Amino acid sequence: MVQSGDISASFFFRERSFSLIYFAGLTLDAMPDLLVRCGYSIIGEAQYDGPFLEVINAIERFEGPRNNIVHKATCQISGGRVLLDPEMVVALYDEVIARLCAAHRADAFVAIWERVSESVIARHIDANGVRSHVALTGGILQDTPINPPAAVIKEPRPDGLRDFLAAAGAPLDEMFGSVSARLFKLDESGLIAHPH
């Protein structure tokens, strides 16, 4: 019998690189609109049901003559929606995310872990913009934090991101368990310049 916490604990224990945005309170699938507003062209879609790690594996690839074809995935979970973003790009579009949050009365919680460099980024964006931000590499701050989440400062590894997401109300076992995901094939040639 799987105990509560087993799924998310086993995922974070693996310390696999990942990049996601949890949109708390978002019930409608506004992800296609968000991706288009960031400058992506949606050129294909597919449905994929399986464990979270398999969904990550399914979208971690580049295609095209200039590696300009990328993949992202979204899934609905209790209380919100998740966007998996292997290129770690969408989270930088503060204004686009803030507009989406305002339109849907949602909050966005960004959690990024890059295993090789041991980089952690945690952000909270709402209708008013960035409420919280911290970026660390090897435990060292990379820029000026904004109301940094205590969990990530205390533990600048996947465990800290897990606690950050849990504090945001994310149902971790559901988020990191078996999901029903909508996969997007995207052309990023038209990406708008982001402010960072």
Backbone hydrogen bonds in HBPLUS format (Angstrom, degrees):
<---DONOR---> <-ACCEPTOR-->    atom                        ^
c    i                          cat <-CA-CA->   ^        H-A-AA   ^      H-
h    n   atom  resd res      DA  || num        DHA   H-A  angle D-A-AA Bond
n    s   type  num  typ     dist DA aas  dist angle  dist       angle   num
A0006-ASP N   A0003-GLN O   2.98 MM   3  5.53 165.5  2.00 138.0 140.4     1
A0009-ALA N   A0005-GLY O   2.85 MM   4  5.73 152.9  1.93 145.1 154.2     2
A0010-SER N   A0006-ASP O   2.91 MM   4  5.95 158.9  1.95 144.6 149.9     3
A0011-PHE N   A0007-ILE O   3.05 MM   4  6.28 153.5  2.12 146.8 154.3     4
A0012-PHE N   A0008-SER O   2.96 MM   4  6.17 173.8  1.96 156.5 157.2     5
A0013-PHE N   A0009-ALA O   2.89 MM   4  5.94 144.9  2.01 143.7 154.1     6
A0014-ARG N   A0010-SER O   3.33 MM   4  6.47 143.4  2.48 137.3 143.9     7
A0014-ARG N   A0011-PHE O   3.16 MM   3  5.48 131.9  2.40 102.8 114.3     8
A0015-GLU N   A0012-PHE O   3.11 MM   3  5.12 135.4  2.32  96.3 108.7     9
A0018-PHE N   A0113-TRP O   2.95 MM  95  5.42 150.4  2.04 143.8 153.0    10
A0113-TRP N   A0018-PHE O   2.88 MM  95  5.42 168.4  1.90 163.4 165.0    11
A0085-ASP N   A0019-SER O   2.90 MM  66  5.41 169.6  1.91 148.2 151.5    12
A0020-LEU N   A0111-ALA O   3.02 MM  91  5.52 162.4  2.05 147.5 153.2    13
A0111-ALA N   A0020-LEU O   2.96 MM  91  5.52 168.1  1.97 158.1 160.0    14
A0021-ILE N   A0083-LEU O   2.92 MM  62  5.19 146.1  2.03 141.9 152.4    15
A0083-LEU N   A0021-ILE O   2.92 MM  62  5.19 156.2  1.98 145.5 153.4    16
A0022-TYR N   A0109-PHE O   2.84 MM  87  5.05 167.8  1.85 144.2 144.5    17
A0109-PHE N   A0022-TYR O   2.83 MM  87  5.05 152.6  1.90 137.6 147.0    18
A0023-PHE N   A0081-ARG O   2.73 MM  58  5.17 172.6  1.74 172.0 170.7    19
A0026-LEU N   A0023-PHE O   3.38 MM   3  5.66 164.6  2.41 124.0 123.7    20
A0081-ARG N   A0023-PHE O   3.12 MM  58  5.17 150.2  2.22 127.3 135.5    21
A0024-ALA N   A0107-ASP O   2.75 MM  83  5.20 130.3  2.00 160.4 165.2    22
A0107-ASP N   A0024-ALA O   3.05 MM  83  5.20 153.1  2.13 142.1 150.5    23
A0025-GLY N   A0079-GLY O   2.67 MM  54  5.40 176.6  1.67 152.6 151.9    24
A0030-ALA N   A0028-LEU O   3.02 MM   2  5.75 118.4  2.42 111.0  94.3    25
A0034-LEU N   A0030-ALA O   3.02 MM   4  6.27 157.1  2.07 151.2 158.5    26
A0035-LEU N   A0031-MET O   2.90 MM   4  6.09 167.7  1.91 163.3 164.7    27
A0036-VAL N   A0032-PRO O   3.02 MM   4  6.24 160.5  2.06 150.4 155.6    28
A0037-ARG N   A0033-ASP O   2.92 MM   4  6.11 156.7  1.97 148.8 155.5    29
A0038-CYS N   A0034-LEU O   3.09 MM   4  6.37 132.9  2.32 141.9 154.0    30
A0038-CYS N   A0035-LEU O   3.20 MM   3  5.17 133.5  2.43  93.6 106.1    31
A0040-TYR N   A0035-LEU O   3.08 MM   5  5.57 155.0  2.15 154.7 146.8    32
A0039-GLY N   A0036-VAL O   2.92 MM   3  5.08 150.5  2.01 103.6 113.3    33
A0192-ILE N   A0038-CYS O   3.21 MM 154  6.12 170.8  2.22 140.3 141.8    34
A0041-SER N   A0187-ASP O   3.00 MM 146  5.06 154.3  2.07 139.1 147.3    35
A0187-ASP N   A0041-SER O   2.85 MM 146  5.06 160.5  1.89 146.4 152.8    36
A0043-ILE N   A0185-LYS O   2.85 MM 142  5.62 161.8  1.88 154.4 159.4    37
A0185-LYS N   A0044-GLY O   2.81 MM 141  4.73 167.4  1.83 138.7 136.7    38
A0046-ALA N   A0183-LEU O   3.00 MM 137  5.09 144.3  2.13 138.1 143.3    39
A0183-LEU N   A0046-ALA O   2.73 MM 137  5.09 163.4  1.76 158.0 161.0    40
A0048-TYR N   A0181-ALA O   2.83 MM 133  5.14 159.6  1.87 155.5 156.9    41
A0181-ALA N   A0048-TYR O   2.74 MM 133  5.14 163.8  1.76 158.5 154.5    42
A0050-GLY N   A0179-VAL O   2.95 MM 129  5.57 158.7  2.00 159.6 164.8    43
A0179-VAL N   A0050-GLY O   2.79 MM 129  5.57 163.3  1.81 151.3 145.6    44
A0054-GLU N   A0051-PRO O   2.91 MM   3  5.34 125.0  2.22 110.1 124.5    45
A0055-VAL N   A0051-PRO O   3.11 MM   4  6.54 148.7  2.21 151.2 160.9    46
A0052-PHE N   A0177-GLY O   2.84 MM 125  5.64 141.5  1.99 145.5 154.8    47
A0055-VAL N   A0052-PHE O   3.07 MM   3  5.14 120.2  2.44  96.6 111.7    48
A0056-ILE N   A0052-PHE O   3.00 MM   4  6.41 157.2  2.06 152.7 158.9    49
A0057-ASN N   A0053-LEU O   2.95 MM   4  6.23 160.3  1.99 145.0 150.2    50
A0058-ALA N   A0054-GLU O   2.92 MM   4  6.13 145.7  2.04 140.9 150.1    51
A0059-ILE N   A0055-VAL O   3.24 MM   4  6.53 131.3  2.49 144.3 155.6    52
A0059-ILE N   A0056-ILE O   3.13 MM   3  5.44 142.2  2.28 105.0 115.2    53
A0060-GLU N   A0056-ILE O   3.12 MM   4  6.15 123.3  2.45 151.0 165.3    54
A0061-ARG N   A0059-ILE O   3.01 MM   2  5.75 133.9  2.22 102.2  90.0    55
A0063-GLU N   A0069-ILE O   2.89 MM   6  4.79 144.2  2.02 137.0 144.4    56
A0069-ILE N   A0063-GLU O   3.05 MM   6  4.79 162.2  2.08 139.1 133.7    57
A0067-ASN N   A0064-GLY O   3.24 MM   3  4.84 168.4  2.25 104.7 104.5    58
A0188-GLU N   A0068-ASN O   2.84 MM 120  5.42 170.8  1.85 164.5 166.6    59
A0070-VAL N   A0186-LEU O   2.82 MM 116  5.23 149.7  1.91 148.5 156.1    60
A0186-LEU N   A0070-VAL O   2.79 MM 116  5.23 174.7  1.79 161.3 161.0    61
A0072-LYS N   A0184-PHE O   3.09 MM 112  5.25 151.8  2.17 138.0 146.5    62
A0184-PHE N   A0072-LYS O   2.73 MM 112  5.25 171.6  1.74 160.5 160.7    63
A0073-ALA N   A0084-LEU O   3.24 MM  11  5.12 160.4  2.28 135.2 140.7    64
A0084-LEU N   A0073-ALA O   2.72 MM  11  5.12 169.8  1.73 155.8 159.4    65
A0074-THR N   A0182-ARG O   2.96 MM 108  5.30 147.2  2.07 137.1 147.5    66
A0182-ARG N   A0074-THR O   2.79 MM 108  5.30 164.8  1.81 159.0 163.4    67
A0075-CYS N   A0082-VAL O   3.03 MM   7  5.40 147.5  2.14 141.4 150.5    68
A0082-VAL N   A0075-CYS O   2.88 MM   7  5.40 162.9  1.91 157.9 163.7    69
A0077-ILE N   A0080-GLY O   2.99 MM   3  5.54 172.4  2.00 144.3 146.5    70
A0080-GLY N   A0077-ILE O   3.07 MM   3  5.54 165.1  2.09 138.2 135.4    71
A0088-MET N   A0085-ASP O   2.95 MM   3  5.47 160.4  1.99 120.3 126.8    72
A0092-LEU N   A0089-VAL O   2.95 MM   3  5.74 165.1  1.98 126.6 131.5    73
A0093-TYR N   A0090-VAL O   2.98 MM   3  5.60 166.8  2.00 123.4 127.7    74
A0097-ILE N   A0093-TYR O   2.98 MM   4  6.21 167.5  2.00 163.8 167.6    75
A0098-ALA N   A0094-ASP O   2.78 MM   4  5.96 159.7  1.82 153.1 159.7    76
A0099-ARG N   A0095-GLU O   2.98 MM   4  6.14 154.1  2.05 143.3 149.5    77
A0100-LEU N   A0096-VAL O   3.11 MM   4  6.39 155.9  2.18 144.5 150.9    78
A0101-CYS N   A0097-ILE O   2.86 MM   4  6.14 160.5  1.89 153.9 159.6    79
A0102-ALA N   A0098-ALA O   2.88 MM   4  6.12 154.2  1.95 147.2 154.1    80
A0103-ALA N   A0099-ARG O   2.94 MM   4  6.13 161.5  1.97 149.2 154.1    81
A0104-HIS N   A0100-LEU O   3.03 MM   4  6.17 143.1  2.17 147.0 156.3    82
A0105-ARG N   A0101-CYS O   2.77 MM   4  5.34 108.6  2.28 141.5 153.8    83
A0106-ALA N   A0101-CYS O   2.98 MM   5  4.47 154.9  2.04 124.3 131.8    84
A0108-ALA N   A0125-ILE O   2.77 MM  17  5.05 177.3  1.77 166.9 165.9    85
A0125-ILE N   A0108-ALA O   2.82 MM  17  5.05 163.2  1.84 148.4 154.3    86
A0110-VAL N   A0123-ARG O   2.80 MM  13  4.87 154.3  1.87 138.5 146.8    87
A0123-ARG N   A0110-VAL O   3.12 MM  13  4.87 153.6  2.19 127.9 132.3    88
A0112-ILE N   A0121-ILE O   2.92 MM   9  5.00 157.4  1.98 155.5 156.5    89
A0121-ILE N   A0112-ILE O   3.00 MM   9  5.00 155.7  2.06 138.1 141.2    90
A0114-GLU N   A0119-SER O   2.89 MM   5  5.05 159.9  1.93 146.1 150.7    91
A0118-GLU N   A0114-GLU O   2.88 MM   4  5.53 115.7  2.31 140.8 158.9    92
A0119-SER N   A0114-GLU O   3.03 MM   5  5.05 146.1  2.15 140.1 144.2    93
A0138-GLY N   A0118-GLU O   2.93 MM  20  5.16 166.9  1.95 128.9 132.7    94
A0120-VAL N   A0136-LEU O   2.78 MM  16  5.25 158.1  1.83 154.3 160.9    95
A0136-LEU N   A0120-VAL O   2.86 MM  16  5.25 159.5  1.91 152.2 159.1    96
A0122-ALA N   A0134-VAL O   2.99 MM  12  5.49 159.3  2.04 156.1 162.4    97
A0134-VAL N   A0122-ALA O   2.93 MM  12  5.49 139.7  2.10 155.0 164.0    98
A0124-HIS N   A0132-SER O   2.86 MM   8  4.91 155.0  1.93 134.6 135.3    99
A0131-ARG N   A0124-HIS O   2.74 MM   7  5.45 162.4  1.77 157.0 162.7   100
A0132-SER N   A0124-HIS O   3.26 MM   8  4.91 152.5  2.34 137.1 136.7   101
A0126-ASP N   A0129-GLY O   2.94 MM   3  5.33 162.1  1.97 148.9 148.1   102
A0129-GLY N   A0126-ASP O   2.95 MM   3  5.33 166.7  1.97 118.4 122.7   103
A0133-HIS N   A0146-ILE O   2.74 MM  13  4.93 150.7  1.82 142.8 145.3   104
A0146-ILE N   A0133-HIS O   2.92 MM  13  4.93 161.3  1.95 139.0 145.0   105
A0142-GLN N   A0135-ALA O   2.84 MM   7  5.52 156.9  1.89 153.7 149.5   106
A0137-THR N   A0140-ILE O   2.91 MM   3  5.24 154.6  1.98 142.8 145.8   107
A0140-ILE N   A0137-THR O   3.01 MM   3  5.24 165.7  2.03 112.0 115.8   108
A0152-VAL N   A0149-PRO O   3.09 MM   3  5.60 130.1  2.35 110.5 122.0   109
A0153-ILE N   A0149-PRO O   3.17 MM   4  6.49 158.7  2.21 154.9 161.4   110
A0154-LYS N   A0150-ALA O   2.89 MM   4  5.97 163.7  1.92 153.7 158.3   111
A0155-GLU N   A0151-ALA O   3.07 MM   4  6.07 151.1  2.15 133.5 141.3   112
A0157-ARG N   A0155-GLU O   2.72 MM   2  5.53 143.6  1.85 104.3  94.1   113
A0160-GLY N   A0157-ARG O   3.03 MM   3  5.51 125.7  2.33 113.1 125.4   114
A0161-LEU N   A0157-ARG O   3.32 MM   4  6.74 152.9  2.40 148.8 156.6   115
A0162-ARG N   A0158-PRO O   2.82 MM   4  6.12 153.1  1.89 152.1 160.1   116
A0163-ASP N   A0159-ASP O   2.99 MM   4  6.31 158.9  2.03 148.8 153.4   117
A0164-PHE N   A0160-GLY O   2.91 MM   4  6.10 149.0  2.01 141.1 150.4   118
A0165-LEU N   A0161-LEU O   2.89 MM   4  6.13 162.9  1.92 153.9 156.8   119
A0166-ALA N   A0162-ARG O   2.88 MM   4  6.10 157.3  1.94 148.5 155.7   120
A0167-ALA N   A0163-ASP O   2.91 MM   4  6.05 155.1  1.97 144.5 150.7   121
A0168-ALA N   A0164-PHE O   3.19 MM   4  6.45 130.0  2.45 134.1 147.0   122
A0168-ALA N   A0165-LEU O   3.04 MM   3  4.99 131.3  2.28  93.9 107.7   123
A0170-ALA N   A0165-LEU O   3.07 MM   5  5.51 159.6  2.11 154.3 147.9   124
A0169-GLY N   A0166-ALA O   2.94 MM   3  5.13 156.9  1.99 106.8 113.5   125
A0174-GLU N   A0171-PRO O   3.08 MM   3  5.50 123.6  2.41 108.7 122.7   126
A0175-MET N   A0171-PRO O   2.86 MM   4  6.05 159.9  1.90 155.1 161.9   127
A0176-PHE N   A0172-LEU O   2.84 MM   4  5.90 166.6  1.86 159.8 161.5   128
A0191-LEU N   A0188-GLU O   3.13 MM   3  5.33 164.8  2.15 118.5 117.9   129
